[in-house]
Amino acid sequence: MDELIRPFGLLIALAFTLLLVVLRFQAELFGVAEYADYGPDGRPATRLRRRLSWYLVGFLIILTMVWIYPGLAEDLFVGLGDKGGAVFYGVILGVAGSALAVGVALLRYGHIRLPAVSSYPVAMINALGTAFMDEVTFRGAVLGFLVLAGLNPWLAILIETLIYGLATRLGAPGRDRSLFVLALVLGVVTGWATIETGGIGAAFIGHSISRFAIFLTTGHSGQPLAKGREVEEIEKRRRPPEGWSIVGAMRDSINRER
């Protein structure tokens, strides 16, 4: 009986996996993942209710998958895997991801751009929630189905990474290319860690740390503004050159605007 139920359960899991991929493509609409940005006051640019609804829908889909087909952890990679290896590799991935985040910040701004402390709690929720959704969807189900279909593990990782890169839309025109490359590197490395440990535990830990590190170093969740559009860059352009002084009404106007 189990041999008859298993293919049917996998088919249902595949259908729900495709729903998760489609949901990830809609991250910009909900203002989550790379699009969970913050204003100068440290508040999210999108209402929290809308953002939480994205996570809620995703979690409900995942719970339904597990309820209908409990064998996901065994047949795919939707499980923690080797717990000791998950923590070990996860921390290493997190440290490496944080170093890359610092490099992205220095490349874009020339310095670390710390955001307002008031935005940290929501940013942490975004980092953890997005990492969980991404790892269950891409490094768990998508990668698992590709390997289950008989593909070479490295080919499966490359395909999963390509799908993940498309879903994040970081490669779209006008977007920061360094973050697109970072997302592709993240997809390959976390895919390798998933196969190495037999589950998504290491990938989740490394992804969460890396995503929060991007926020801490750039002030954005993954979508830095175009060069010259950050608040401090606009303010710098408006200041007079070194050694110049402003007199009269213009000086009073600038002082009032500060």
N, C-alpha and C positions, 0 to 999 in steps of 0.2 A: 504493500500500500504506500509506504514511504517513497518508493521509487517512482510511483505515479504522481504523488503530491509534489515532490521536489521540483520537477520542471515547471509545473504550474505556478509554484511559489516564486521561482526565479523570474518567470515571465512577469508576474505582478510587480516584483521588486524592480525589474528593468523599467516598467512603465512609470513607477514612482521616481526612479532615478532621473528619468527624462524630465519629469515635473520639477525636480530640484534644480536641474541644469537651467531650465527655462526661468525659474524663480531667480537664479543667480544673474541671469541676463537683465533682470528688471531691478537690480540693486540701485541704479541711479534714480529710478522713479520713486523709490522709498527713502532715498537719502541715507543709505547704509553702505558698509564696506568702504571702498575707496571714495565714496561720495558723501560720507558722514562728516561734512566740514563744519567749521565753527567760525563765528564772527569775531570781531575785535574784542567783544565783551566776554568771550569764552562760551557763549551759548550756541547750541546746535542750530544750523541754518534750516533744518527741517524739523517739524514737530515730532516730539518723542513718541506720541501715539502711533503715528504712521510708521516710524522706524521699528518700533516693537512689533507691529503687526507682521512685518516681513519675517522676523525671527519666529514669531508664533506660528505662522503658516508653515515655515520650514520644519520646525520641531514637530508639528502635528503630522506632517508627511512622513518624517523619519519614524515617529512612534507607530504610525499605521503600518509602515514597512515591517518593523520588528514584530508587531502584533500578528500580522498576516503570515509572515515568514520568519520565525525565530532563528532560523539557521543562517542568518546573514553573517554573523561573526565567523562562522566556520567556512562557509562557501565563498564569501567575499572577504574584504579587509575591514568590515565595519565592526571593529572591536579594538581594545587597547593593545593587543598583542603581548609580547614579552614585556612585563611591567618594568623590570630592571633595565632592560635595553631601551625602553620607551623614555624613561627619565634621563638616562645617560645621553642618548642621541638627541633627545629633545633639548637639553640644556646646551649641548654643543651647537645645535642648529640655531638656537636662540641667540647665543653669543655671536655666531657668524652673521646672522641676520642683522643684529644690532650694529655690528661693525660696518656692514653694507649700508645701513640706514644713515650712519654718521657720514659715510662717503658721499651719499646722495645729497645730504644737507650741505656739506662743504662744497660740493660741485655746483649746487644751485645758488646758495647764499653766501658761501665763504665763511660761514660760522654756524654754530648750533642755534636753532631758533626755537627756544622753549615757549610752549603755549601757556595760556592762563591756567593757574592751578584749579580754578573752578570747573574747567572742562575735563579734568582727569577721570572722574567717575563714569561719565557717559562714554568717554573714549575707551575706557577699560571694558565696558559692556560691549561696545562695538568690536573691539579686538577679539575678545573671547567668543562672542556670538558668531562673528564672521569666520573666525578660524574653525570653529566647530562645524558650521555649515559647509565650508569649503572642503574640509578634510573628509567628512562623511560622504559628500557628494563626489568629489574628484579622486582623492587618494583612496577612499574607501570603495564606494560602489562602482564608479566608472573604471578605475584601475582594476578592481576585482573582476568585473565582467570581461574586460579585455584579456586578462591573464587566464580566466576560466575558459575563454574561447580558444585558447591554445597559442596566443601570441607570445613571442619572446618578451621577457619582462622589461628589457630596456626599450623595445619598440612600444610596448604598452605604456611605459612612462612617458615617452615622447608624445604619443597620441593624446594621452590624458593632459599633458602640459599644454599642448596646442589648444585643446578644448577649453582649458582653464584660462589661457591667455585671451582667447576670444570672448569668454564670458565676462572677464573683468573690463573689457573695452579700453584697456590702458594703451593699446596701440592705435587708437583712433586719431585722426588728424587733430593737431593742436594740443595733444596730451604729452606729458613728460615722458620721453623715451627711456630715461634712466629707471623709472619705476616700472615700465613695461619689461625691461630686461630683468629687473629684480624679481618681478612676478614669475617670469619664465624660469629663472634660476631656482626660485622657491618651489615651483612645481616639480622640477627635476629632482632636487635634493630631498624634498619631503616624500616624493614617490619612491625614491631609493630607500629611504628610512622605513617607509611602510612595508615594503617587501622584505627588507632586512629583519624587521622585528615582528612581522606577521600581523600588524595592526596599525591604527592611525594615532596611537598614543604619542609617539615621538613627534610625528608631524604636527599634531595639535599643539603640543607644548612649544615647539620651535616656531610655528606660525604665529601663535599668540604673542610671544615675546617680540618677534620681528615686527609684527604689525603695530604693536604699542610703541616700539622703538622708533618707527617711522613718524608716528604722531609726536613723540617727545622731541625729536631732532628737527622736524620741519614745521611743526605747528599745524599740520594737515594730516588727515587720515589716509592720504595717498594721492591727492590731486593738487600739487602746488600750483599757485596761480602763475600765469605767464610772467616772464621777466619784466620787471618794472611796475607790476600791479599790486605788490604787497604794500601794506600800510606804511612800513618804514621806508620803502623805496619811494613812494609818492611823497612822503614828508621830506625826504632827502632832496628830491628835485625842487621842492618849493623853497628850500632854504637858500639864502644868498651865498655866494662863494666866500671862502675863507678870507677874512680881512675886509669884507664889505660891511657897511652899516646901512640900515634902512631907516629913513626919517619920514616924519609927517603921517598922513592918513594911512599910507600903505603899511607902515610899521604897526599902527594901532589895529588895523584889520587883521594882520597876520597873528598878532598877539591874542586877539579875541578868538580866533579860530583854533588856536592851540589848546 
